[in-house]
């Protein structure tokens, strides 16, 4: 594997960052998780847009232009002969002193890793997930806005551990008001009476690119989509539920906190949107090879 660090390519063994990088010392940095399908990078522009918005929010100057980052991703895919895979793009604050002040960091580092995707086992897609609400609430947007895709994922990791301790793969995270925010690495949707609902970004959700794509696909299929605040009751009484994310794509949820969702099987609208999403991943994206 060839890994891009600040304009140069390194083997897996030699791809290293300094112990003084504030990305490591403080989780001070941002990232994106991107997919390649059939020799094309899916939603590349949208991911790089979000990266630059995250950078703006944390006052991080990415030392490359939007176009340069896009080209570096395509080049890293080519160097690794990627047709289908997962790309992890990171920008760290860079090397500084031990104090937390980012002023000591001279230059942010850009890292691109293009490898294989680790998916949920196929049976979860067939049967649907059993998930639980966990005690750790989602970060307040007034503290660390969940819209920033920062390298500090401890909030999500704690929730993931709590889900695992409860025997589940994923956690529903609520916000400080008790409204549903999202899951640890995915956005959440419900279907009720043929319409789609997903928590608003202000509830503490990441502006998921898959979330946005699914909202567009639903609109194109004539389904109504809205973003009201949702409570656990709304989830329990939904007809269908599914999660969205670059890694997971769409994955059905059939049980939440011991309550079956609908008839306890992945729903029809979920399945239709899964098919539409897969069709889109086959038909679009930035070509890696000309
Ligand atoms: N929420 C969180 C907390 C995430 O980390 C992610 C990305 N894995 C998502 C939602 C889904 O976002 P996207 O569809 O852009 O991958």
Boltz pocket constraint, residues with backbone or C-beta under 6 A from the ligand:
constraints:
  - pocket:
      binder: B
      contacts: [[A, 33], [A, 156], [A, 182], [A, 183], [A, 184], [A, 185], [A, 186], [A, 187], [A, 205], [A, 206], [A, 207], [A, 208], [A, 209], [A, 210], [A, 211], [A, 244], [A, 245], [A, 246], [A, 247]]
      max_distance: 6.0
